Amino acid sequence: DPISIAFANNFIYLGRTNSGGKEFMIFDVSNPAAPTLVGSRDLNGNPNDIVIRGNYAYIASSDNNSELQIIDISTPSTIANAGKLTSVDLTNANSNNAGADAIAVAVAGSYLVMVRAGGDEFLIFDLANPAAPGNPVGRSSSLVGTPTDVEISADGATAFVTTTDDNNEVQRFNITTKTAPTYLASYNINSGNNTADGLSLGTINSTYILVGRARSAAPELYAIDVTSGTVVSTLEVGTSINAIALDTTNNVAFLATSDTTNDLKVVDISNPTALTTALGQLNIANTPNALVFDGTLNRVFVADSDDLNELIILQPN
């Protein structure tokens, strides 16, 4: 199944679970109505997350010998060639754990933030040499619980992490000094249920973030004022929110959910302090695991678990 997706320069980068086929694929979507596969390659482990910076794709992997995988994507048709893939092996020496999976990645300028499932769970890499970042230059073991997603503020100074911890579903790091990330605070989202995991993140602006949680008796979508650390609005979605993509120009959030009837939901975020009923919803094939929005093409690209519809492209009204 596809489990990760990224967009850059009219290309979609799709990551699939480790199997007998290719785990990493590149599609030319300059004509969204007719996407074209232009490159693919095998990977070690599951590509849990993908982020693009310049001519490189950075992948958070479950492989214990190459938790950070780097692919030269400058010529998509050649990504399967020798030398196009490099990696960083996280060990006890450089991260306090040799076997913890990388879960998610995000880029802040010339640095990459990774969160993982053990050891020093919060890591920062210097991308001055983009093909070979080397060992982490900054790390922290202060993260509580298992991370599920990471987002970086627009100014590159703060990282937000969702986790499985019941009292710290969202955690915040100061990454102004990349060599010394500092744990700032955590947010306990307990509106009606204190046991549902934090699953997904979306940064609306410098004041508000969106947080998606696992399904429970409590609301699944939360808007948080990060300046005060308070939940300012909630929305009952009725299902787990696996991923969030934002169109901040039109003030819309797209939610990939586990609702078997209406997997994709659209929410008005023009006023984060008053999230209202979903603007619309759509039933797509099986469960969407990840999604990304591009404003230039005005398309939502979905990594879907359906074996015959792994990449789904939607045009918002």
Disulfide bonds with the S-S distance in Angstrom:
none
